[in-house]
Structure formats: structure tokens, C-alpha cells
Amino acid sequence: ALIGTCEHVALAIFTAEMVVKVLSFGFVLGRGAYLRDPWSWLDFVVVMLGIVSFFVPWLGNFSIIRAARAMRPLRALKRVPGMPLLIESIIASFGQLLNVAILCALSFIVFGIFGVELLKGKL
């Protein structure tokens, strides 16, 4: 019960913060609008999924909703100096990491087939 209450309080605070920012900066239109900042996209997704799981409680059990709620601490990272640049560079490197992951998967498959053929169930 305490965790649920804390979650509702956090959702209320995050929602109030989002509403104040939307009212002061604008939502989409304008140069400094709320959704022009990629970090605000994260805030918006976390708050919207929290609101959806609040009004439709059975929907909050899906893993995507729980994963989005786990991203709440990432909101604090943008306030640490230099952290947004670090996060953006990590995200930019995902393209190159995909090639490495494909190479690893192919080598696992090759050695897996080799191991199956070599041992043929003798373990």
C-alpha cells in the first residue's frame, strides 16, 4: 500500500511538472516548446504511461509499462552536468553495437552447430 501511495504521489508531481512546462513553453509549436527537447519526450512518455496505468490498473502489469516506470530515475540525469552528452553519445553508438551483436550471434550459431555435431548428445 505504501509503494502504491508513493507511486501516485510521484505521478502527481511529475504530471504537475509536465503541465507547468507545457503551459509555460507551449506543447509542440514554437522554438522552445516542450516536445522540442528530446529529454522532454522521456518525461512525456513516462507521465502518459503512468496516467494510463493509473486509470486502467490491469494495464499496468505489462512489462512495457513497468519498464517505462523504471525510466523515471533517468529524468534526474539531465540535471547532472555533462550527463546529457554522455547519454546522447551512448545512444548514438547503438548503431555500431548492432553490427557487433550480429557478429556475436553468428559466431554463437556456428560454434553451437559445431558443438552439437561434435558431441551428438554424449553429455
Secondary structure by P-SEA (a helix, b strand, c coil): caaaaaaaaaaaaaaaaaaaaaaacccccccccccccaaaaaaaaaaaaaaaaaacccccccaaaaaaaaaccccccccccaaaaaaaaaaaaaaaaaaaaaaaaaaaaaaaaaaaaaccccc
